[in-house]
Amino acid sequence: MKNILYLLLAISVLIMACNAEADQKKDTANAETAAQETKPAKPATANQPTASAGDQSKIDQDLIDKYIADNKLDAKKTASGLYYIVDKEGTDEIPRTATVKVHYEGTLLDGTKFDSSYDRGQPTSFPLNRVIPGWTEGIPLFKKGGSGRLIIPSRLAYGPRAVGGKIPPNSVLTFKVEVLDVKEPKAHNHSHDHGHKHDHSDPNHKH
């Protein structure tokens, strides 16, 4: 009888040991799972490489080609990749150092308008050498008094920068432009006749 009791006791101890080992393995597995779940995620940009300059130029070119084809435009291309359409040819050449007065409307390729001097009810004046390269090159193509359209690849516009919450990075831009007036920079001649007296009280006096 005692032998039977000892045997039952040994079996009970063995069962308890097995259960304890199983519980320990389960706790270890749960701890490893929790550790994996709380491990910080990799930045979202790690698997999102940005386009190189060459790739972006190809992307822009494909978009421009489609835009021109879809809208049946007769656009000319310059060596830089700028496209332009002359609706009305002006008369006088425009140096790239000039200040111009223009009316314009700017849109994205999908037609979203991001800026317009027409909406503000007044033209805008600016030095050509202080704007985006697409304007510096493009506006003189219309000449003074002329008008037309510009299609500007992103590298000649704002590149990878987003602007004003309205222009996304790497955007191709289009502009309708009227060149209303041109003011060329005045050359300053500082050499004077030593015998000449300047009357600065005369508003009509010129050096």
Secondary structure, DSSP 4 states (H G I P E B T S, - for coil): -HHHHHHHHHHHHHHHHHHHHHHHHHHHHHHHHHHHHHSPPPPGGGG-PPPPHHHHHHHHHHHHHHHHHHTT---EE-TTS-EEEEEE--SB---TTSEEEEEEEEEETTS-EEEEHHHHTS-EEEEGGGS-HHHHHHGGGT-BT-EEEEEE-GGGTTTT--BTTTB-TT--EEEEEEEEEEEPPPPP-----TTPPP-TT-TT---
